[in-house]
Amino acid sequence: MKQFKLHFIGYLILALFIACDKTTETKKVESTAQSLVDYVNPLMGTDSSFSLSNGNTYPAIATPWGMNFWTPMTSKMGDGWTYKYDENKIRGIKQTHQPSPWINDYAAFSFMATTGKLKYKEDERGSWFSHKAETVKPHHYQVYLADYDVTAEVSPTERAAHFKFTFPESDESYIMLDAFFKGSMVKILPKERRIIGYCRNNSGGVPDNFHNYFVAEFDKDFELNHTWGDDWKLIENSTDNEGNHVGAIIGFKTKKGEKVHVKVASSFISPEQAQLNLDREIGTDSFEQTKAKAKQAWEKELSRIEIEDSNTANIETFYSCLYRVLLFPRKFYEYDENNEVVHYSPYNGEVLPGYMFTDNGFWDTFRAVFPFFNMMYPELNSKIMDGLANTYKESGWLPEWASPGHRDCMIGSNSAPIISDAFLKGVDNMDAEVLLEAMLKNATESEGRPVNSVGRAGIDEYNELGFVPYNIGIHENAARTLEYAFADFTIAKMAEKLGKEEIAHKYYEQSLNYKNLFDPETNWMRGKNNDGNFMTPFNPLKWGDAFTEGNSLHYTWSVFHDVQGLIDLMGGSDSFVNKLDEVFEMAPEFDDSYYGFTIHEIREMQIVNMGNYAHGNQPIQHMIYLYNYAQQPYKSQKKIREVLTKLYSATPDGYCGDEDNGQTSAWYVFSSLGFYPVTSAVDEYVIGSPLFDKATLHLQNGNTFTVSVENNSKQNYYIQDATLNGRPQENSFLKFDDIQNGGQLNFRMDSTPNKKWASKPENAPYSLSNQQPIKK
């Protein structure tokens, strides 16, 4: 029976397949409005563990970029894997700010409802639950707590949330607030039906005066109130407690089906600000109003990109990934009584004017998340850039991994490509001079770095020798060299636009430092000692050591800005393509001796049957597009479509590695649209293989850009030809302005590659080696 195509532009058209006589025909029966939010599965990636990541996500019940998220807890307080899909007990629903299980949480506290004999310790109060009695959407979480016959629900705002607990008939119904360990306080105000307090738990990156102040308002009188203190010591009929780990319990009688509502908000500034956040963001709203507003917040953002296709599963994956892209970095600012933007600084502990964002690892997100913001959300990115300038002013350095302040995680100098890309893409109101000053400080100063991941470890040697040596005790030195070289390129691009030609020339020259690590004997990047000799022994399959969460096969391609230069080093396009092919075609062999065990990133590469291509981690995710630079884009098209359809799905095991603050999702969002930002700070996107029949981008400037695909199918992933606004599109890249100006990009697909399309050298994307050098 021939399938009738379903169109999804915020609408789901239901089709009925009717056979007429001996022919195969379909007819549309009815159409109903379909919310894009309903396509999102926040459980995508939650079936994960320390040893194998299918995303390492938790269901974030939040508004886009919200200051606070909420999530159910299946694990103990302090466990970075707070929600594991295969666990079967809920311990509470907590306010979370966790960007990654490896970074862990801060400022967390939770609510839990029980009935019957009082159980408040986290190992005792947990209730059995089933995913069959669980509703999980970005704007709403609902779960049936089977041990207590209670249904718990929560819907969020940016800095507050609304809970609804539906109780059975019981003389012993309780709601408890667990303020968590590492310093907390609770105070019950029975006459006001409120609980106030603070939590101070964190995993680093906070000043000494760090607090998260909370206020919770109930719509039912308290018939009893208890607190617990350290070591879970219950203090009956008490109203306040303070210590390392305290909590509050309120109790009452309930009728069958009785609903108890809790409105809760928090602030990093003060208790008064927490109350102001609650009054402003929820006020007198009902639970259903809060829920509807949260849903509308998501609907607004998701509808910026509208998809038409017959494959519902792919659409669910798209919007589930887009949801993840729109969560981080989180807003770490609030509005004071005069409605002015202020923030508590996680760098110096002061309350200061202006924007602040946090919970982001730039090693991940410089690749596609921030380029996505520059394409679709330049106004948001303007605020983020203001926040980066504030971070520099308040700490003396740009962040590289912030949660909420500087954290010692990962490598590189990737604030530079994020800032430069925003500036070059025309993001408004950037303090460009201050931000360039900060970028140059990263690139020149070795002293005073607050943690090793901030600034550049090994910068003195890098600036003297042109690489970070292997034998001077700086781990992951080759990876650092390659990432510093790309950061230098982005500094040069920004300096050039600002008219600072001397700086631009210097950093363009430094951006060629990647050549210092290229080993012509093996055609791989290789660590080098400070005497200029390559490190030995050398195994390109060895993970870690000179590289970061990868090996030489993965990092050799980290020459984002000068792929042509890398092609030349390898001896030309044919040799380059053979080297790319080798990665995909070899067995998934590895050497994990540096770690002493097989880390999850290695295992995720091994099991997906794509050779040594490790899409589950970030360093190699752009590599699949590099065939375009060697005039063989059809090879990229085949492999991109394979990754899109094989390694992603809107299911609990739907990623092939850590999701990482939206980056692995952003790869999917871009790639399914048909293009990808290989090189930050360059005004191009490299074309891949569009997944959907039609995608419409509603740009912030009011223009619309549409990608339409003819003869698209599971087998038809090769581009035959393309047109842009009616003119032949022979290049294997798009310009930033092509999209921002609005227009129509059309592809015609087939199951057989067209090896002539975009096959000339002039059709290849940007490489520094192909540009005119700037004069000194």
GUSE-507207 format. One record per residue (C-alpha): y, z, x. Coordinates in steps of 0.001 Angstrom, whole numbers, plus 500000, padded with zeros to 6 digits. Example, Ala and Ser with C-alpha at 12.3 -4.5 7.8 and 13.67 -1.06 7.14 Angstrom:
495500507800512300;498940507140513670;
END
This chain:
500000500000500000;503358499038501416;505612502011502034;508965502216500322;511645503289502755;513316506646502200;516965506969503125;518347510247504379;522139510465504445;522232513938503042;520054512613500198;516297512465499793;515098509611497642;511728510426496196;509413507434495967;506419506775493778;503919504248495044;502646502076492217;500036499399492549;500614496428490271;497683494095489594;496238493288493037;499588493296494871;501140496174496784;504574497135495516;506681500296495444;509438501326493120;512121503986493361;511697506530490606;514502509050491124;516882510432493708;517960514014494206;520532515605496454;518961516971499640;520597519553501884;520417518732505567;519967522445506249;516624522225504473;515330519937507229;515907522606509885;512994524749511013;514305527710513068;510676528534513897;510489525434516112;509502526684519554;508580530255518559;504875529889519366;505464530799523001;504511533321525638;505216534226529253;502444531921530449;503173528902528215;506456527992526602;506591525787523534;510320526474523410;510675530215524071;512934530412521036;513398532933518257;514592532197514722;518362532602515034;519857533466511657;523469532692512397;526426530466511798;527212527754514365;528279529360517657;528419532754515895;529304535903517829;526206537616516433;522780536282515522;520082538065513538;516360537748514036;513138539454512925;511378541531515572;507634541304516009;507837542825519484;509039546100520926;512653546906521672;513546545307524993;510852542618524928;512486539277525673;509888537580523480;511317539367520441;509610537137517860;506198535711518609;504880533345515978;501282534499516337;502072538198515878;501658539750512454;503945542759512157;507690543035511630;509368546055513269;512879545314512035;515593542693511775;517997542960514668;521397541776515679;520755539799518833;522757538026521502;519799536887523577;520200533402525074;516768533357526719;513756535650527075;514259535462530838;517842536764530497;516918539160527673;519226540765525124;522314542919524929;524195544828522215;521175544815519895;520472547115516953;518204546680513952;517548547490510302;514192548232508735;513174549258505195;510089551347504369;508585553261501453;506182556184501157;505635558638503966;508518558312506401;507705556124509404;510601555464511726;509149555110515242;508915551444516159;505167551533516800;504564553163513415;507071551541511069;506017547933511627;504751546135508539;502200543396508201;503713540092507121;502630536495506679;504427533252507388;503291532292503890;505663534959502534;508483534228504953;511522531983504403;513329530939507569;516513528892507456;519585528988509698;521603530703506971;518929532892505398;515880534892506399;513492536498503915;510219538274504551;507802540328502484;507008543633504196;503537544045502795;502926547650503858;505944548793501854;506121546238499017;509675545488500147;511335542095500466;513986542012503191;516666539321503398;519691538628505572;522442535990505615;525062535821508390;528726535265509032;530199534819512525;530609538553513185;528947540161510157;525888539869507948;524702540702504451;521299542326503883;519380542557500638;516329544810500310;514256544556497124;512258547763496639;509319548786494464;509369551853492270;509314554720494734;510613558243495226;510547557643498964;512519554521499853;514262554327503216;516546552093505241;516884552900508920;519296551705511586;517842551731515091;520708551756517610;518320551091520524;518102552481524029;520412552586527072;523083554511525188;523804554678521468;525500556697518737;525175556882514961;527205558713512355;526239558777508673;529079559080506146;527281559793502840;530392559997500673;531514556606501940;527986555120501840;528472554044505441;526865554302508849;529031553756511913;528217553906515599;527647551892518690;524956550520520977;525246549864524694;521923548241525607;522222545367528036;520375543527530773;523312543338533181;526607541507533298;528727544197531587;531533546539532666;531124550326532508;532989550623529198;530788548122527359;530070548993523701;529051547124520586;530606549042517681;528998548616514272;529714549550510677;527250549269507789;528247549664504130;525651550315501395;525937549830497632;523738552824496743;524249556564497155;522251558334499851;519909561028498557;518915562098502051;520046561395505571;518339562030508880;518907560965512459;516669560780515441;517525561509519019;516005560804522392;512217560628522546;512184559821518814;512999563442517915;513698563576514169;516579565792513082;516404566188509318;519523566442507165;521762565479510063;524611563017509996;525296562191513634;523519561768516921;524326560435520353;522143559880523374;520050557364525231;518315556146522061;519296557307518592;519003556050515028;519913556815511431;517768557054508289;519024557086504727;516761557558501714;516771557342497929;514639556749494871;514269553163493662;513094551405490552;510765548431490603;512732545360491709;515845547375492589;518030545652495157;519961547555497803;522607545645499709;523990546380503159;527075544732504607;527251545092508364;529619543920511075;530215544679514716;532852544372517420;532975544540521185;536562545829520910;536616548938518700;535219550582515554;538397549588513739;537907545966514739;534316546101513451;535623547236510057;538251544509510149;535556541911510882;533523543179507922;536455543199505512;537627539768506614;534293537944506742;532430539474503785;534809541749501894;533816541772498240;531459538789498490;528046539103496890;524894538421498870;524584535014497229;528179534166498162;527585535116501779;524425533057501801;526163530045500257;529046530210502756;526621530379505678;524717527402504341;527922525449503913;528927526226507495;525705524602508682;525925521741506228;529380520888507538;528213520610511129;524844518965510523;526428516285508332;528501515104511281;525465512960512095;523640511293509212;520228509756509641;518432507071507629;514729506606508219;511338506546506565;509839509214508818;510641512629507357;508986514467510245;511315512827512754;514332513742510645;513173517349510481;512840517366514247;516289515845514671;518097518430512558;516015521276513983;517133520189517449;520727519710516340;520699523275514978;519711524531518427;522489522515520106;525047524193517825;524082527810518590;525321528278522179;527638529105523828;528433531899521424;531936532915520426;532779536120522255;536207536519520681;537570538173517564;540718538114515418;542946541186515508;544966542658512638;547631539975513198;544945537271513083;545478536558516771;542565535522518972;541543538346521314;538445539187523313;536843542051525108;536390540820528660;532844541207529940;534361540741533403;537013543463533660;536500545550530506;539959544888529073;540931543564525646;542940540416526273;544393537505524303;542669534145524163;539222532636523803;535993533680525445;532513532156525121;529274533326526658;525487533165526742;525058529929528584;523288528694531684;525242525744533000;522287524670535181;520713523609531905;523592522628529663;525806520530531949;523282517744531493;523594516962527770;524936519879525699;528497519757526957;528584515944526986;527533516198523337;530448518531522631;532823516091524312;531518513308522101;531333515188518793;533273518469519206;536245518036521568;538260520669519670;535538523237520239;535270522259523885;539007522761524275;538487526408523301;535502526695525630;537624525357528492;540272527965527656;537515530556527845;536438529275531272;540002529546532525;540123533106531177;536864533925532954;538372532722536229;541550534736535678;539608537875534749;536834537757537352;538157535484540067;535293533026539606;533955530483537165;530758531425535343;527480529672536034;525182531889533956;527067534247531632;525405536817529347;527849538284528559;529364538484532064;528171537006535349;524389537041535733;522419536218538850;520275533382537547;519632529803538683;521559527764541237;524194525085541570;527883524721540919;527558523239537469;530761524574535966;532368521663537855;530692518812535935;531312520637532655;535025521024533335;535520517589534860;533670515828532053;535817517564529433;539020516667531280;538041513052531829;536922512682528202;540411513725527074;539769517246525777;543181518645524830;545001521750526003;542999522299529163;544630524295531933;543589521591534348;545421522918537394;543922526398537090;540456525013536440;540640522636539408;541775525543541552;538717527462540401;536417524520541124;537835524195544633;537373527908545234;533700527506544335;533470524666546838;535159526418549758;534894530227549627;531772532178550479;533123535719550319;533541537913547268;531065536175544982;530087538737542295;526459537528542154;524515534944544119;524529532369541313;528346532294541161;530194530052543583;527907528342546074;525289530152548131;525179528569551590;528568526916551182;529659527486554794;526583525687556115;526855523001553457;530451522248554390;529657522268558119;526354520399558172;526421518462554914;523398520323553534;522115523839552970;519488524410555667;515911525266554831;515442527850557577;518361530260557099;516965532361554262;518644530628551333;515980529756548801;515926526450546921;518196524937549547;517431521266548920;518074521661545213;521373523394546005;522413520568548309;521758517932545685;523541519859542947;526523520664545185;526848516982546054;527015516051542388;529520518839541731;531621517410544572;531607514060542837;532907515590539610;535633517456541525;536655514141543065;536815512448539676;539052515151538228;541277515299541307;541649511514541236;542829511560537632;545290514343538485;546717512165541269;545408514360544099;544052511520546204;543435513461549408;541254515958547578;539538513145545715;538710511284548917;537299514413550580;534998515221547702;533876511652547148;532763511693550779;531018515042550331;529246513765547235;527254511480549557;525641514531551162;522537513832549110;521689511217551743;521219513943554337;518018515116552647;516447511731552033;513314511263554132;512786507538554785;509182508114555838;508126509411552435;511014508161550247;511349511705548879;514044514346549212;513030516985551728;514378520266553006;516058520129556405;516485522792559082;519825523637560641;518887521688563795;518828518512561718;515070518142561599;513142517992558338;511110521063557443;507387520911558087;504805520931556720;506002518943553730;504142518605550457;506182516767547797;504005518436545142;505040521950546190;507044523660543472;509881526003544380;510511526652548077;513228524065548799;513542523211545109;514227525015541842;511493525153539204;510273521796540338;509194519826543378;510460516912545419;509096514440542851;511438515995540321;514540516633542404;514598513364544336;516275511819541287;519128514363541170;521644511827542377;523278511461538986;526424509850540372;524954507318542764;521616505996541631;522357502689543339;522797504593546583;519362506116546074;517918502680545289;519349501406548577;517856504325550494;514446503546548993;514616499920550076;515680498208546880;514937498074543183;511243497247543441;510535500168545733;512650502432543516;510768501398540375;507439501882542128;508505505393543026;509478506101539426;506157504694538241;504305506866540728;505630510035539116;504383508979535695;501090507444536770;499723510018539209;497584512941538131;499482516151537269;498692517706540626;500762520583541961;501091523217544654;502097526617543230;501706528598546464;505408529449546651;505119531505543472;501612532825544036;500587531849540512;500990528921538143;504367529391536489;504745528224532912;506868525213533884;503991523881535971;501462524416533205;503679522596530710;503860519579533003;500119519630533582;498969519583529970;501040516784528371;499319513884530163;502442512251531592;501566512529535263;504045514590537267;506851514004534780;507924517525533741;510073517058530660;509644520730529800;512168521621532479;515636520258533076;515780518759536597;513859515614535685;514956515008532085;517405512229533059;514935510481535358;513305508592532492;516550506594532077;516769505490535704;514820502254535253;518054500919533738;519731501150537152;517002498957538659;517321496306535924;514068497228534204;515307499114531133;512219498173529110;510231500718531118;512674503440530097;512404502349526476;508649502798526342;508623506180528035;511585507566526081;509947506719522779;506747508385523989;508590511614524776;510490511558521483;507367511202519388;504811513071521486;506596516081522991;508829517161520087;508137518248516521;509705520658514024;506827523095514390;506334526453516120;504884524640519140;507436521856518869;508900521822522385;507173521069525671;508885523843527628;511881526152527417;514510524987524955;517272526580527079;520550526974525185;520334523604523465;519633521384526483;516101520254525679;517256519771522086;520336517826523168;518079515445525079;516290514720521810;519494514373519779;521046511920522224;517857510011522962;516891509587519322;520334508078518712;519575505557521455;521608506672524474;522004509554526935;524718510924529273;523012510615532652;526245511221534592;528807513821533586;532393512883534480;531612509197533941;532608507431530727;529166505949530066;525952506643528174;522740504978529305;520835503151526557;517242504100525791;515186503394522667;516738504413519320;514306506290517086;515918505931513661;516679502941511477;520263504062511166;522436506875512454;526069507449511531;528314509599513707;531387511070512012;533711511666514933;536346514355515116;539117511756515430;538204510405511989;536361507317513223;532768506447512433;530234505031514869;526999503609513493;523744502739515253;521556500369513226;518093499237514235;516248496193512932;512451495883512966;512021499475514129;508562501077514006;506165503280515923;505004500237517910;508366498471518118;510218500481520741;511372497618522990;514926496298522633;515016492535522128;518782492240521937;521804494202520837;525325493682519551;528373495935519633;530865495191516879;529319491755516470;529438490818520155;526365490605522396;525658493869524188;524133492869527503;524770496082529402;522245498903529401;525031501387528821;527785502202526338;531306503311527101;532683506593525815;535534504708524132;533076502326522472;531908505314520456;535208507136520010;536956504005518758;534330503671516056;532236500636515321;528758499259514903;525964499089517469;522971497030516357;519567496783518013;516693494429517277;513310495821518299;509823494475518921;506457495543520321;506822493228523313;509447493939525971;512313491554526523;512475491745530298;515631489642530405;517772492040528363;520208493974530612;518325492671533638;521238491666535870;522804493993538458;526112493887536616;524375495220533486;523415498486535208;525232501776534578;527733503416536914;526922504222540515;529421505429543085;528128502908545639;529245500077543360;532839501309543128;535862500657545281;536461503662547532;539669505609547000;542130505376549859;542903508405551986;
END
